[in-house]
């Protein structure tokens, strides 16, 4: 199933709250609205080395930053 955010119960989607799979750790989907430009981005609450079905790692250098613009949803933005 494609990742999406659950309604209610806090910021993080969890297996207890109906996440796409019990294999998925706590996460939040960003850039998920029909009006959003670009691909969805899944933020994990905690670091993991596990392979998560359907997700690819976003390569970034240690200490690098990703900025977000807050609107109706979080959207990645250039720094």
N, C-alpha and C positions, 0 to 999 in steps of 0.2 A: 504494500500500500504506500502511496505517496505520503511524505510527512506533512502533517498539518498540526495546528495548535488545538488543544482541548479547550473547552469552555468551562471556566470555573476551577476552583481548587488550587489556585496559585499560578506563578509564572512558569514553572517547569512542568513539562509533560512527563509522566512517569508510567511504568507498566501498570501500577495500581489504578491509574486514572484512564487507562485505555490507549496507551501508546501503541504505535503500529505493530510492535512485537515486544514480547518480554525481554528480548535480547538487547533492546535499545536502552541505553542509560538515560537518566534525566536530561531533557533537551528542550530547546525552544527554537521554533522555525521563524526565520526573519525573511522579509521580502516575499511574503506569501499571498498578498492580495492580487486579484485579477489585474488591477491597475499598476502593480509593481513592475519595474523595469529590471530585467536581468534574472538570473536563476535564484531559486530559493537557497538560503544559507541556513544550516542547522548548527546552532551553538550547543555545545555540551556543557553541563554544569561542572563536571569534574573531568580532569584529563584521563585518557584511556589509551591503551595500546591494542584494545580489542578491535577486530574487524566488525563493522556494523553494516548489515545488509543494505545495499542501495546507496551507500554514502562513500564519497571520496575525500581524502584528506586535503586540506587547503595548505599548500606549502608556504611557509613563511619563516623568516629568519628569527632566531631567538631574540627576544626583546622588541620585536616589531609590534606595531599597533594597527588595529582596524577601527575606524571611526564609524558611527552610525548617526543618521538624522532621524529624529523622532517625529513622526506624523501620525497617520492612522495606524501605521505599523513601523517597525524599525527598518531602515533602509541603509545599506552600506554606502558610504560617501568617501570621496577623496580627501586626504588630509591636506 
